């Protein structure tokens, strides 16, 4: 639920933050959603490489740290560069969280991995 909340929340509030803090028009602020999805896509593509070279737990911690740093940037950032970097970080950090949690759940209950409830 947290993953989906971050996803939907970033899509809806990132443009609002740019409008409120930087005085962007709606058209200028709409790029924030595209930036989020660009970095989310990059994160999905590069996540498969990183998961081959590091443990799931370490990659999860790094992803959560990226999102925490992004939330700090979105909370207190006042410049265009900081806000765009925060949006990119939350996109990249959130890109693999669901798959990491889901795979951990499957591994913890192997007898139910093909079950539908």
C-alpha positions in Angstrom: 0.0 0.0 0.0 2.9 2.3 0.8 4.4 1.7 -2.7 1.1 2.6 -4.4 0.6 5.7 -2.1 4.0 7.0 -3.0 3.4 6.4 -6.7 0.0 8.1 -6.8 1.0 10.8 -4.4 4.1 11.8 -6.4 2.0 11.9 -9.6 -0.6 14.2 -8.1 1.5 16.4 -5.8 4.8 16.9 -7.7 3.2 19.3 -10.2 1.4 21.1 -7.4 4.7 21.6 -5.5 6.4 23.1 -8.6 3.4 25.4 -9.1 3.3 26.6 -5.5 7.0 26.9 -4.8 8.4 28.0 -8.2 5.4 29.7 -9.8 5.3 27.3 -12.8 2.3 27.2 -15.1 0.4 23.9 -15.3 2.1 23.0 -18.6 5.5 23.6 -17.1 4.8 21.7 -14.0 3.4 18.7 -15.9 6.9 17.7 -16.7 7.3 16.5 -13.1 5.1 13.5 -13.8 7.1 12.7 -16.9 10.3 13.0 -15.0 9.0 10.7 -12.3 8.1 8.0 -14.9 11.4 8.4 -16.8 13.4 7.6 -13.6 11.0 4.9 -12.6 11.5 3.2 -16.0 15.3 3.7 -15.7 15.1 2.2 -12.2 13.2 -0.9 -13.4 15.7 -1.4 -16.2 18.8 -1.0 -14.0 17.3 -2.7 -11.0 17.8 -6.1 -12.6 21.5 -5.4 -12.9 21.9 -4.2 -9.4 20.0 -7.2 -8.0 22.5 -9.5 -9.6 25.4 -7.8 -7.9 24.0 -7.0 -4.4 21.7 -8.6 -2.0 17.9 -7.9 -2.0 18.2 -6.4 1.5 20.9 -3.9 0.6 19.1 -2.8 -2.5 15.9 -2.4 -0.5 17.7 -0.2 2.1 19.3 1.9 -0.7 15.9 2.3 -2.4 14.2 3.4 0.9 17.1 5.8 1.6 16.7 7.3 -1.8 13.0 7.8 -1.2 13.6 9.3 2.3 16.1 11.8 0.8 13.6 12.6 -1.9 10.9 13.3 0.7 13.2 15.6 2.5 14.0 17.4 -0.8 10.3 17.7 -1.6 9.5 19.0 1.9 12.1 21.7 2.1 13.4 22.2 -1.4 12.9 25.7 -2.9 15.0 25.5 -6.1 14.1 23.9 -9.4 17.2 21.6 -9.3 16.5 20.3 -5.8 12.8 19.6 -6.6 13.6 17.9 -9.9 16.3 15.8 -8.2 13.9 14.8 -5.5 11.2 13.8 -8.0 13.8 11.7 -9.9 15.0 10.1 -6.7 11.6 9.1 -5.6 10.9 7.6 -9.0 14.2 5.7 -9.1 13.8 4.5 -5.4 10.2 3.4 -5.8 10.8 1.5 -9.0 11.8 -1.9 -7.5 10.2 -1.8 -4.0 7.1 -3.8 -5.0 9.1 -6.5 -6.7 11.5 -6.8 -3.8 8.6 -7.1 -1.3 6.6 -9.5 -3.4 9.6 -11.8 -4.1 10.3 -11.9 -0.3 6.7 -12.8 0.4 6.9 -15.6 -2.2 10.1 -16.9 -0.7 8.8 -16.9 2.8 5.7 -19.0 1.9 6.9 -21.4 -0.8 4.1 -23.8 -0.3 1.6 -21.0 -1.3 3.5 -19.4 -4.2 1.0 -20.7 -6.8 -2.1 -20.2 -4.7 -4.8 -17.6 -5.5 -6.8 -16.3 -2.6 
